[in-house]
Structures are given as structure tokens and as C-alpha cells.
Amino acid sequence: YTILSKVHSDRNVYPSAGVLFVHVLEREYFKGEFPPYPKPGEISNDPITFNTNLMGYPDRPGWLRYIQRTPYSDGVLYGSPTVENVGKPTVIEITAYNRRTFETARRNLIINIMSAEDFPLPYQAEFFIRNMNVEEMLASEVLGDFLGAVKNVWQPERLNAINITSALDRGGRVPLPINDMKEGVYVMVGADVPFSSCLREVENPQNQLRCSQEMEPLITCDKKFRTQFHIDWCKISLVDNTKQVSTFQEVIRGEGILPDGGEYKPPSDTLKSRDYYSDFLITLAVPSAIALVLFLILAYIMCCRREGVEKRNMQTPDIQLVHHSAIQKSTKELRDMSKNREIAWPLSTLPVFHPVTGEIVPPLHTDSYDNTSMPLMQTQQ
């Protein structure tokens, strides 16, 4: 009952609601869509990755997942369609990227979800398999072996794989890259008959106690899975939909509960679009006009209202102008004299005693001596 198919151009598939759907994206098929390998005779093994999304949207539907472990492995689309999607064609855009040449190829997958007459199956069991990754479990032969083992233990008339979920999607941790550890996978199956006694053994008080102590429970049918599948029996979930009672309670309106406002109705497409041109002009024009007026006033004050030197001199008394001119003339004469001054050095800067005999030495320069080149200290003769 599980739908398995391979990718083709605009392929139409017809999965059933509530039944596991698996679609393989084969790299070998897309290799023919890319240019040939540059060296003739060599086998092309380009890394190819896939991007899948619902047509017109950036992501896939909520029920559809995608996984590709490495660019050298095939991609897999998998999931369990819901009853709400029955009769609605779902177009999935598949884009293949060649990571060597950066070429792309696009194909469409049209999913037509059909209603299952025998769905939903009332008895559902979810197993946690520790030694499998999700892409390994999605392989048709591995999934078939697991369903065969479950059917041998359960003995139902109808048995379907409902869903497969990676343990990482349930909050599990990424395993360490030692001893070929796996991330684990959850597999949900449904049947039309009650659970067998072997599956019910998990609910025994002894096994519940062992699970609380992190010990392996004692399950008689575990050996039928152990050869290929290592099942964590403490994480098995048994759901009997025939005994589930509706827990819906009528909400009593009262204090603290807002009245029901109905569904949100967005505005219709017939609304007129608003013109923001006038708002744009007001936002820029008004501040610009105010700034221009202030600039003109400041320019008039700084440039047009200047009195000038002549007007200042006309309004200044003559005696004040004479004093000012005399001060400027005296300052200029002092500056010119400071450039040509000839002043003898003070005697305190000349040597008084002979550096060898210690006798008193008279000044060596006369009034006509160019004392500007006299050193401060006499050198030893």
C-alpha cells in the first residue's frame, strides 16, 4: 500500500490519504540533463543537490518532507497526506543543481491525493528503531522487511505504513560519528485488528518498572525484529482509536474570555490604492522651504548688513584714530629693530678663570668685536 515511484518529467502520482508516500529523486536521471563530462570516456559523478517547493511558494506542504544525506546520494520526498488535501492536486517543483558546472534542471511532480476507503485504521502503533536512519528506512526493501516482521507479530488483515519521522525531528540529538551510530527513526503503522499480546507486553507493570530504571523490557517477540531492527520497546506507542472519547468541552462565556469575533476577513482586492505623492511633497517641501528662508535671512545679515572699514573710520573720533596709528607704527619699529640689534653679551656668561692656571682672565672682546660669534665657553689653548 505504500506508494513508491521514480522521478520523470511532470510525473503524476496518486498517493492515498493516511498512507506513507515515498518519492525518490534519482541522480542518474538528472545527469542526462546536464552537459557531458569535459573528458570523453570518463564517467561523470558530479555532486547534485535538489530543491523542492510547492509551486508558487518557497517551501513544501506541511505533510511533505525531503531528505538528501550527501550530494552524491539520491534525494527522497516522503510524508503522509492528510484528508484535507484529498482532491486537490499538489504541484511540487523539483530543481536539480549541478555543483560542478552550476547548471540547473527543473521538473514538476503532480501529486493527486486520493481518499482511502479503509482509512483510518483504528489501531495504530509507533515503533522507534535505533539502528536506522530515515533514508535507510525509506528504502522499499527495508520498509517491506519491517512491515513483514510487524505483520508476523500482529497478524492483521490490513497493515499500512502511515508515517516515518526522523528522531532529529522529535528533538533527538545528532549521534557521535563513532561505531557507525544512527540517529534513529520513528515508524507508525496501522492495522484493522486489536494489538497482539506481544505488543501489549510493554504495558505490563514489570516492563514499565524496567523502563523507568532505563533497563530493557522483556518482550517475547523482540527476537523476530532483533536480526535486522533494534527496537526501543520503552518508546513504543499504542493508540486505540475505537476507545478514544472526545474531550471537547463547551466553553462558557464569562469573565476573562473575549467574545467570539468570527474569522478574520482580510480587505478585498477592490480597495483603491492610496497616492502618497502629496505626502511625499509635504514631507520634503515644507522643511526645505523653511530652511531656505532661514538661509536667506542669515545671508542678508552676514553680507548685506556689513558696515565696512570706511564707515567705521568716519564714525570714530580723530584722536582715537591717531592713537591707534601711533601704536601700530611703534609696534612695527620695535619689530624691525629686534631683527638688527647688536648687544654685547653680559659678563656673567664669559669665563672668569683660566681653565689651566686658574688666573683671572679679562674679557677677550672689545666693544667693536663681533660678539654674536663668541662662544659661551673658552676652549683650552
Phi, psi and omega in degrees: 000346178281131183276122175237134181209167178241155188285139174214177182290123178046055184283139174257128177235156187228075177283164179256147179294134179081006179240139182301131179244128181231130179228123185264131174258103186274132178292326182298327180291319184281345178300327179289346180275349183255160179302154181293164180295142187300326180261119181294144179093345180268145181279130181279130176224056183288145173289128183233129174241161184237148172234126183238136178204155175290136184302125181089000182226156183280348185226178180273168172299160184296332183273351186254129178243164180219142178214140172212115188291312181223162177294352180256011177241162180286152174268155183224128169260130182210158179162178181239108180297150180260166182292332181295339182265006181293132178083002179249108178298132179248117182260117179255123176274125180247118181244121179261134180244124173271112186284354176266313183259351182062025174276156179231153175219140185233137175224158180248140175242118182260114182258115177254103185279126181256156177274137179266129182291324183263020180248143006272147173285131189288334184250119184232136179231136179245123181254147173249115182257119188278333188258029181223146166263164187294322181289332175289323181287334181285346177299138187298320183289322179291315178296322177296321177296320180293316178297325176295320178293319179294320179294325178293328181275322187271323182061054177268168173276320177236134180220124181233146168277119185270314184200156176227132183225135176289148178295335178293330177285346178260013180093009179287160180269155176288127184290157177290145181281055178227147176057027178054047180288147181250159181278339180091156184212143175260131179236122178254129179235154179232147181219169183256003180238156179300164182294146179286167179296328179296316179291329179288344181298338180295332183275000178296145179300325180295316179290326176296323177293319179295323178293321178294334177267012180058042176245155180288129176288160180266105181243127185289329183266011181294329182294338178286342177256334192298332183298329183231329185236127176262102185265135173271099186290342178287342181255009179287143181236124180247122182239123178250101183288345180285338182255000181284130180256139180296129181259017181289131177239137180291132181278124179267121180289132181192208183290134177089355181245124182287148177293153181287118181266003181081186181282152178286130180247107180291159178297148183285165180284354183275359179294143180284141178284142183274139180266117181263010183294316180295320177297323179294318179294317180296321182295325182263323187289316184297309176298325180293320179295317179297318179296322179294319179296317179296322178295318180294320179296316179295319178297322178294319181293319186281329187253314187273345182255016179283135182279323180090165183288320183296316180293324178296318180293326180292328182270358181261138178299152183294320181298326179289323178293321179297315178300317180296317180294322179295321179295318179296319181293318179295320179297320179294319179296320179296321178294321178292321179292327181292340180280336186238026182285141178234097183236132180293150177291146175292148183296338181293343179266355182262156179291142181256324182247147176292136185293343183253306184275337182083005180286157178289133183248126177287164176300138186271348184249152176258182180292331181271001183284141178285088185281001177288338180256007179286128177285159181289327183239137178282137178280153182288129180282000000 
